[in-house]
Amino acid sequence: MRAWTLAEWALVPLRLFLGVTFTFAGLQKLANPNFFNVASPSSIHAQLVAAARLSPIRALVAHLVGLATPLGIVIAIAEVAIGVATLVGLWTRVAAVGGAVLALSLFLTVSFHASPYYTGADIVFFFAWLPFVIAGGGSRTSIDGWTARRAAVVEHTPSPGLVPITFVQVQRLCGHFHAGLCDARGGLACDAGACPVLVEDLAESTAPGARRATDRRALLLGVGMATLVGATASFVAAAAAGIGRAIGGAAPPIAPHQLRDTATTPSSAASGPGVLLGPATDVPVRNAATFTIAANGDPGIVIQPVRGQFDAFNAVCPHAGCTVGYDPAQDIIQCPCHGSQFDVATGAVLVGPAPHGLTRLDVVESGGNLYLT
Protein backbone atom coordinates (compact mmCIF):
# COMPACT_ATOMS: atom_id res chain seq x y z
CA MET A 1 0.00 0.00 0.00
CA ARG A 2 2.66 2.46 0.99
CA ALA A 3 4.78 1.71 -2.09
CA TRP A 4 1.88 2.33 -4.50
CA THR A 5 0.81 5.50 -2.71
CA LEU A 6 4.34 6.79 -2.80
CA ALA A 7 4.67 5.91 -6.49
CA GLU A 8 1.85 8.27 -7.47
CA TRP A 9 2.64 11.10 -5.08
CA ALA A 10 6.38 10.87 -5.69
CA LEU A 11 5.87 12.12 -9.25
CA VAL A 12 3.97 15.23 -8.14
CA PRO A 13 7.10 17.35 -7.41
CA LEU A 14 8.58 16.45 -10.79
CA ARG A 15 5.29 17.20 -12.52
CA LEU A 16 5.08 20.60 -10.82
CA PHE A 17 8.67 21.40 -11.72
CA LEU A 18 8.22 20.51 -15.38
CA GLY A 19 4.91 22.32 -15.56
CA VAL A 20 6.20 25.53 -13.97
CA THR A 21 9.46 25.46 -15.94
CA PHE A 22 7.86 24.98 -19.36
CA THR A 23 5.13 27.54 -18.64
CA PHE A 24 7.70 30.09 -17.49
CA ALA A 25 9.98 29.37 -20.45
CA GLY A 26 7.16 29.92 -22.93
CA LEU A 27 5.93 33.11 -21.27
CA GLN A 28 9.49 34.42 -21.02
CA LYS A 29 9.97 33.98 -24.76
CA LEU A 30 6.66 35.64 -25.59
CA ALA A 31 7.44 38.57 -23.28
CA ASN A 32 10.91 39.11 -24.75
CA PRO A 33 10.72 40.96 -28.10
CA ASN A 34 14.41 40.28 -28.75
CA PHE A 35 13.78 36.55 -28.83
CA PHE A 36 12.05 37.10 -32.18
CA ASN A 37 14.43 39.86 -33.37
CA VAL A 38 16.91 38.47 -35.90
CA ALA A 39 19.39 41.20 -34.92
CA SER A 40 19.59 40.05 -31.30
CA PRO A 41 22.37 37.69 -30.17
CA SER A 42 19.81 35.98 -27.91
CA SER A 43 17.19 35.42 -30.62
CA ILE A 44 15.83 32.16 -31.96
CA HIS A 45 17.41 33.15 -35.27
CA ALA A 46 20.87 33.25 -33.66
CA GLN A 47 20.27 29.84 -32.10
CA LEU A 48 19.26 28.33 -35.42
CA VAL A 49 22.28 29.85 -37.19
CA ALA A 50 24.54 28.22 -34.60
CA ALA A 51 22.67 24.90 -34.85
CA ALA A 52 22.94 24.95 -38.64
CA ARG A 53 26.70 24.90 -38.21
CA LEU A 54 27.11 22.29 -35.47
CA SER A 55 23.94 20.26 -35.00
CA PRO A 56 23.89 16.58 -36.04
CA ILE A 57 20.70 17.45 -37.94
CA ARG A 58 22.21 20.61 -39.46
CA ALA A 59 20.85 19.81 -42.92
CA LEU A 60 17.31 20.08 -41.57
CA VAL A 61 18.02 23.07 -39.33
CA ALA A 62 19.54 25.04 -42.20
CA HIS A 63 16.15 25.05 -43.95
CA LEU A 64 14.48 26.45 -40.81
CA VAL A 65 16.69 29.52 -40.38
CA GLY A 66 14.48 31.54 -42.70
CA LEU A 67 11.45 30.57 -40.59
CA ALA A 68 13.05 31.50 -37.27
CA THR A 69 10.38 33.94 -36.08
CA PRO A 70 7.27 31.79 -36.72
CA LEU A 71 9.14 28.77 -35.39
CA GLY A 72 9.98 30.69 -32.21
CA ILE A 73 6.32 31.61 -31.75
CA VAL A 74 5.29 27.97 -32.17
CA ILE A 75 7.90 26.82 -29.64
CA ALA A 76 6.85 29.45 -27.09
CA ILE A 77 3.15 28.62 -27.40
CA ALA A 78 3.90 24.90 -27.27
CA GLU A 79 5.90 25.35 -24.07
CA VAL A 80 3.02 27.23 -22.44
CA ALA A 81 0.50 24.59 -23.54
CA ILE A 82 2.69 21.70 -22.37
CA GLY A 83 3.50 23.42 -19.08
CA VAL A 84 -0.10 24.32 -18.17
CA ALA A 85 -1.44 20.88 -19.16
CA THR A 86 1.24 19.22 -17.04
CA LEU A 87 0.55 21.44 -14.04
CA VAL A 88 -3.13 20.56 -13.91
CA GLY A 89 -2.73 16.99 -15.14
CA LEU A 90 -4.82 17.43 -18.29
CA TRP A 91 -4.08 14.99 -21.14
CA THR A 92 -0.82 14.42 -19.32
CA ARG A 93 0.52 11.73 -21.61
CA VAL A 94 -0.02 13.90 -24.68
CA ALA A 95 1.65 16.85 -22.96
CA ALA A 96 4.54 14.62 -21.85
CA VAL A 97 5.08 13.34 -25.39
CA GLY A 98 5.15 16.95 -26.60
CA GLY A 99 7.59 17.91 -23.86
CA ALA A 100 9.85 14.97 -24.64
CA VAL A 101 9.84 15.74 -28.37
CA LEU A 102 10.61 19.40 -27.71
CA ALA A 103 13.42 18.53 -25.28
CA LEU A 104 14.91 16.04 -27.74
CA SER A 105 14.72 18.62 -30.52
CA LEU A 106 16.51 21.20 -28.37
CA PHE A 107 19.13 18.61 -27.44
CA LEU A 108 19.85 17.81 -31.08
CA THR A 109 19.97 21.47 -32.13
CA VAL A 110 21.23 23.43 -29.13
CA SER A 111 22.98 21.32 -26.48
CA PHE A 112 24.25 18.29 -28.41
CA HIS A 113 27.86 19.43 -28.00
CA ALA A 114 27.60 20.30 -24.28
CA SER A 115 30.62 18.83 -22.54
CA PRO A 116 30.32 16.86 -20.36
CA TYR A 117 26.99 15.79 -21.82
CA TYR A 118 25.14 16.02 -18.50
CA THR A 119 25.76 19.78 -18.30
CA GLY A 120 23.17 20.28 -21.02
CA ALA A 121 19.68 20.51 -19.53
CA ASP A 122 17.76 19.31 -22.58
CA ILE A 123 18.80 15.66 -22.31
CA VAL A 124 17.76 15.69 -18.64
CA PHE A 125 14.37 17.16 -19.51
CA PHE A 126 13.88 14.48 -22.15
CA PHE A 127 14.28 11.66 -19.63
CA ALA A 128 12.29 13.58 -16.98
CA TRP A 129 9.25 13.49 -19.29
CA LEU A 130 9.35 9.72 -19.85
CA PRO A 131 7.70 8.70 -16.51
CA PHE A 132 4.63 10.74 -17.48
CA VAL A 133 4.59 9.28 -20.98
CA ILE A 134 4.41 5.85 -19.32
CA ALA A 135 2.26 6.51 -16.26
CA GLY A 136 0.26 9.64 -17.05
CA GLY A 137 -0.56 12.23 -14.42
CA GLY A 138 -1.99 9.91 -11.74
CA SER A 139 -5.54 8.95 -10.90
CA ARG A 140 -5.97 11.28 -7.92
CA THR A 141 -3.81 14.33 -8.54
CA SER A 142 -4.92 15.34 -12.03
CA ILE A 143 -7.83 16.53 -14.12
CA ASP A 144 -7.43 13.32 -16.13
CA GLY A 145 -8.27 11.32 -13.01
CA TRP A 146 -11.19 13.59 -12.15
CA THR A 147 -12.77 13.31 -15.60
CA ALA A 148 -12.46 9.51 -15.53
CA ARG A 149 -14.10 9.28 -12.09
CA ARG A 150 -16.81 11.79 -13.01
CA ALA A 151 -17.65 9.91 -16.22
CA ALA A 152 -17.93 6.66 -14.27
CA VAL A 153 -20.37 8.25 -11.81
CA VAL A 154 -22.56 9.70 -14.58
CA GLU A 155 -22.63 6.41 -16.52
CA HIS A 156 -23.06 4.30 -13.36
CA THR A 157 -19.97 2.20 -14.05
CA PRO A 158 -17.26 1.12 -11.60
CA SER A 159 -14.80 3.81 -10.64
CA PRO A 160 -11.54 3.57 -12.62
CA GLY A 161 -9.53 4.67 -9.62
CA LEU A 162 -6.81 2.28 -8.49
CA VAL A 163 -6.89 0.97 -4.93
CA PRO A 164 -3.58 0.00 -3.31
CA ILE A 165 -3.65 -3.45 -1.76
CA THR A 166 -0.97 -5.92 -0.70
CA PHE A 167 -0.85 -9.44 -2.12
CA VAL A 168 -1.44 -10.86 1.38
CA GLN A 169 -4.80 -9.08 1.39
CA VAL A 170 -5.56 -10.50 -2.07
CA GLN A 171 -4.95 -14.00 -0.70
CA ARG A 172 -7.25 -13.39 2.27
CA LEU A 173 -10.08 -12.17 0.00
CA CYS A 174 -9.61 -14.66 -2.83
CA GLY A 175 -11.97 -17.66 -2.91
CA HIS A 176 -9.44 -19.75 -4.89
CA PHE A 177 -6.58 -19.62 -2.38
CA HIS A 178 -6.10 -22.63 -0.09
CA ALA A 179 -2.97 -23.62 1.82
CA GLY A 180 -0.63 -21.80 -0.53
CA LEU A 181 -2.25 -23.20 -3.69
CA CYS A 182 -4.55 -21.58 -6.27
CA ASP A 183 -7.61 -23.56 -7.42
CA ALA A 184 -8.03 -21.18 -10.40
CA ARG A 185 -4.57 -22.22 -11.61
CA GLY A 186 -5.23 -25.93 -11.32
CA GLY A 187 -3.61 -26.35 -7.92
CA LEU A 188 -0.40 -24.50 -8.76
CA ALA A 189 1.31 -22.35 -6.17
CA CYS A 190 -0.24 -18.97 -5.48
CA ASP A 191 1.96 -16.43 -7.31
CA ALA A 192 1.52 -12.66 -7.48
CA GLY A 193 3.07 -12.61 -10.94
CA ALA A 194 0.49 -15.06 -12.33
CA CYS A 195 -2.51 -14.35 -10.11
CA PRO A 196 -5.65 -14.40 -12.30
CA VAL A 197 -7.26 -11.78 -10.07
CA LEU A 198 -4.39 -9.33 -10.64
CA VAL A 199 -3.64 -10.01 -14.30
CA GLU A 200 -7.30 -9.97 -15.40
CA ASP A 201 -8.38 -6.83 -17.21
CA LEU A 202 -10.77 -5.34 -14.68
CA ALA A 203 -12.60 -3.55 -17.48
CA GLU A 204 -13.92 -6.94 -18.63
CA SER A 205 -16.32 -6.87 -15.68
CA THR A 206 -18.06 -3.92 -17.33
CA ALA A 207 -20.28 -4.33 -20.38
CA PRO A 208 -18.59 -3.12 -23.61
CA GLY A 209 -21.38 -0.63 -24.29
CA ALA A 210 -21.06 0.87 -20.83
CA ARG A 211 -17.29 1.11 -21.19
CA ARG A 212 -17.62 2.94 -24.49
CA ALA A 213 -20.17 5.33 -23.02
CA THR A 214 -17.86 6.03 -20.07
CA ASP A 215 -14.91 6.63 -22.38
CA ARG A 216 -16.96 9.01 -24.51
CA ARG A 217 -18.13 10.86 -21.42
CA ALA A 218 -14.55 11.15 -20.14
CA LEU A 219 -13.40 12.42 -23.54
CA LEU A 220 -16.12 15.09 -23.66
CA LEU A 221 -15.27 16.21 -20.13
CA GLY A 222 -11.59 16.31 -21.09
CA VAL A 223 -12.32 18.41 -24.18
CA GLY A 224 -14.36 20.83 -22.11
CA MET A 225 -11.63 21.18 -19.52
CA ALA A 226 -9.01 21.53 -22.26
CA THR A 227 -11.02 24.35 -23.84
CA LEU A 228 -11.31 26.17 -20.52
CA VAL A 229 -7.66 25.72 -19.60
CA GLY A 230 -6.54 26.55 -23.15
CA ALA A 231 -8.54 29.78 -23.20
CA THR A 232 -7.08 30.81 -19.85
CA ALA A 233 -3.54 29.97 -20.93
CA SER A 234 -4.00 31.85 -24.22
CA PHE A 235 -5.14 34.95 -22.35
CA VAL A 236 -2.11 34.76 -20.03
CA ALA A 237 0.25 34.20 -22.96
CA ALA A 238 -1.21 37.13 -24.91
CA ALA A 239 -0.98 39.33 -21.82
CA ALA A 240 2.66 38.35 -21.29
CA ALA A 241 3.50 39.15 -24.91
CA GLY A 242 1.72 42.50 -24.73
CA ILE A 243 3.31 43.51 -21.43
CA GLY A 244 6.74 42.45 -22.65
CA ARG A 245 6.47 44.68 -25.69
CA ALA A 246 5.02 47.57 -23.72
CA ILE A 247 7.67 47.64 -20.99
CA GLY A 248 10.36 45.58 -22.65
CA GLY A 249 13.17 47.86 -21.47
CA ALA A 250 16.27 47.38 -23.61
CA ALA A 251 16.30 48.86 -27.07
CA PRO A 252 16.37 46.41 -29.96
CA PRO A 253 19.95 45.50 -30.85
CA ILE A 254 21.55 46.42 -34.15
CA ALA A 255 22.54 43.56 -36.40
CA PRO A 256 26.32 43.17 -36.63
CA HIS A 257 28.08 43.77 -39.93
CA GLN A 258 29.57 40.88 -41.85
CA LEU A 259 33.21 41.46 -42.77
CA ARG A 260 34.91 39.94 -45.78
CA ASP A 261 34.75 36.11 -45.74
CA THR A 262 38.39 35.26 -45.03
CA ALA A 263 37.73 31.60 -45.70
CA THR A 264 37.56 32.42 -49.41
CA THR A 265 40.09 35.26 -49.40
CA PRO A 266 43.65 34.19 -50.26
CA SER A 267 46.16 35.42 -47.73
CA SER A 268 48.16 36.81 -50.62
CA ALA A 269 45.38 39.35 -51.15
CA ALA A 270 46.34 41.01 -47.90
CA SER A 271 49.07 43.61 -48.29
CA GLY A 272 49.01 44.36 -44.58
CA PRO A 273 50.36 42.51 -41.54
CA GLY A 274 48.00 39.55 -41.78
CA VAL A 275 44.82 38.18 -43.31
CA LEU A 276 42.59 40.95 -44.59
CA LEU A 277 39.21 41.11 -42.84
CA GLY A 278 37.77 44.28 -44.29
CA PRO A 279 37.49 48.03 -43.74
CA ALA A 280 37.68 49.20 -40.15
CA THR A 281 34.69 51.42 -40.85
CA ASP A 282 32.55 48.29 -41.09
CA VAL A 283 32.85 47.94 -37.30
CA PRO A 284 30.87 50.80 -35.73
CA VAL A 285 31.95 52.19 -32.38
CA ARG A 286 30.25 50.25 -29.54
CA ASN A 287 29.17 47.56 -31.96
CA ALA A 288 30.53 44.47 -33.63
CA ALA A 289 31.16 42.77 -36.94
CA THR A 290 31.48 39.10 -37.73
CA PHE A 291 33.85 37.19 -39.97
CA THR A 292 35.04 33.68 -40.73
CA ILE A 293 38.41 32.53 -39.42
CA ALA A 294 40.26 31.20 -42.46
CA ALA A 295 42.44 28.80 -40.46
CA ASN A 296 39.60 26.66 -39.13
CA GLY A 297 36.32 27.98 -40.57
CA ASP A 298 35.02 29.05 -37.15
CA PRO A 299 33.02 32.27 -36.81
CA GLY A 300 34.84 35.26 -35.35
CA ILE A 301 33.63 38.51 -33.86
CA VAL A 302 35.40 41.87 -33.63
CA ILE A 303 34.16 44.68 -31.39
CA GLN A 304 35.11 48.36 -31.28
CA PRO A 305 34.26 49.40 -27.68
CA VAL A 306 35.94 52.81 -28.14
CA ARG A 307 37.18 54.48 -31.29
CA GLY A 308 40.36 52.90 -32.57
CA GLN A 309 40.32 49.86 -30.25
CA PHE A 310 39.41 46.48 -31.74
CA ASP A 311 38.89 43.35 -29.62
CA ALA A 312 38.36 40.08 -31.46
CA PHE A 313 37.46 36.57 -30.36
CA ASN A 314 36.59 33.16 -31.70
CA ALA A 315 32.79 33.34 -31.55
CA VAL A 316 32.24 29.67 -30.69
CA CYS A 317 30.88 29.32 -27.15
CA PRO A 318 33.03 26.78 -25.26
CA HIS A 319 29.97 25.29 -23.57
CA ALA A 320 27.94 23.82 -26.43
CA GLY A 321 29.44 25.31 -29.57
CA CYS A 322 26.81 27.97 -30.26
CA THR A 323 27.83 31.22 -31.93
CA VAL A 324 27.98 34.15 -29.53
CA GLY A 325 26.97 37.71 -30.36
CA TYR A 326 27.56 41.19 -29.01
CA ASP A 327 24.78 42.97 -27.11
CA PRO A 328 25.57 46.71 -27.16
CA ALA A 329 22.72 47.53 -24.78
CA GLN A 330 24.37 45.51 -22.01
CA ASP A 331 27.92 45.77 -23.41
CA ILE A 332 28.48 42.02 -23.16
CA ILE A 333 29.13 39.10 -25.46
CA GLN A 334 26.25 36.67 -25.07
CA CYS A 335 25.53 33.08 -26.06
CA PRO A 336 21.99 32.68 -27.46
CA CYS A 337 21.66 29.01 -26.47
CA HIS A 338 22.24 28.83 -22.71
CA GLY A 339 22.81 32.44 -21.67
CA SER A 340 26.57 32.42 -21.05
CA GLN A 341 27.99 35.94 -20.94
CA PHE A 342 31.55 37.07 -21.65
CA ASP A 343 33.58 40.20 -21.00
CA VAL A 344 33.96 42.40 -24.06
CA ALA A 345 37.58 43.34 -23.33
CA THR A 346 39.00 39.96 -22.30
CA GLY A 347 36.48 37.30 -23.37
CA ALA A 348 36.42 35.97 -19.81
CA VAL A 349 33.28 34.24 -18.52
CA LEU A 350 30.95 36.55 -16.61
CA VAL A 351 27.99 34.18 -16.38
CA GLY A 352 28.10 30.41 -17.02
CA PRO A 353 27.54 27.63 -17.89
CA ALA A 354 30.52 28.15 -20.23
CA PRO A 355 33.51 26.44 -18.55
CA HIS A 356 36.02 29.06 -19.73
CA GLY A 357 36.29 32.23 -21.75
CA LEU A 358 36.40 32.87 -25.47
CA THR A 359 39.62 32.41 -27.44
CA ARG A 360 41.13 35.80 -28.09
CA LEU A 361 42.27 36.72 -31.61
CA ASP A 362 44.81 39.34 -32.63
CA VAL A 363 43.28 41.92 -34.94
CA VAL A 364 45.14 45.09 -35.94
CA GLU A 365 44.21 48.14 -37.97
CA SER A 366 46.48 49.25 -40.78
CA GLY A 367 45.72 51.67 -43.56
CA GLY A 368 42.04 51.76 -42.68
CA ASN A 369 41.67 47.98 -42.86
CA LEU A 370 41.50 45.25 -40.24
CA TYR A 371 43.86 42.28 -40.36
CA LEU A 372 43.87 39.00 -38.47
CA THR A 373 47.47 38.30 -37.44
HELIX and SHEET records of a PDB file:
HELIX    1   1 ARG A    2  TRP A    9  1                                   8    
HELIX    2   2 VAL A   12  ALA A   31  1                                  20    
HELIX    3   3 PRO A   33  PHE A   36  5                                   4    
HELIX    4   4 ILE A   44  LEU A   54  1                                  11    
HELIX    5   5 ARG A   58  ALA A   62  1                                   5    
HELIX    6   6 VAL A   65  LEU A   67  5                                   3    
HELIX    7   7 ALA A   68  VAL A   88  1                                  21    
HELIX    8   8 THR A   92  LEU A  106  1                                  15    
HELIX    9   9 PHE A  107  SER A  111  3                                   5    
HELIX   10  10 TYR A  117  THR A  119  5                                   3    
HELIX   11  11 ALA A  121  ALA A  135  1                                  15    
HELIX   12  12 ILE A  143  VAL A  154  1                                  12    
HELIX   13  13 PHE A  167  LEU A  173  1                                   7    
HELIX   14  14 ASP A  183  ARG A  185  5                                   3    
HELIX   15  15 ALA A  192  ALA A  194  5                                   3    
HELIX   16  16 PRO A  196  VAL A  199  1                                   4    
HELIX   17  17 LEU A  202  SER A  205  5                                   4    
HELIX   18  18 PRO A  208  ALA A  246  1                                  39    
HELIX   19  19 THR A  262  THR A  264  5                                   3    
HELIX   20  20 SER A  267  ALA A  269  5                                   3    
HELIX   21  21 ALA A  280  ASP A  282  5                                   3    
SHEET    1   A 3 PHE A 177  HIS A 178  0                                        
SHEET    2   A 3 LEU A 181  CYS A 182 -1                                        
SHEET    3   A 3 LEU A 188  ALA A 189 -1                                        
SHEET    1   B 5 HIS A 257  GLN A 258  0                                        
SHEET    2   B 5 ALA A 288  THR A 292  1                                        
SHEET    3   B 5 PRO A 299  ILE A 303 -1                                        
SHEET    4   B 5 ASP A 311  ASN A 314 -1                                        
SHEET    5   B 5 ARG A 360  LEU A 361 -1                                        
SHEET    1   C 3 VAL A 275  PRO A 279  0                                        
SHEET    2   C 3 ASN A 369  LEU A 372 -1                                        
SHEET    3   C 3 VAL A 363  SER A 366 -1                                        
SHEET    1   D 4 GLY A 325  ASP A 327  0                                        
SHEET    2   D 4 ILE A 332  GLN A 334 -1                                        
SHEET    3   D 4 GLN A 341  PHE A 342 -1                                        
SHEET    4   D 4 VAL A 349  VAL A 351 -1                                        
END                                                                             
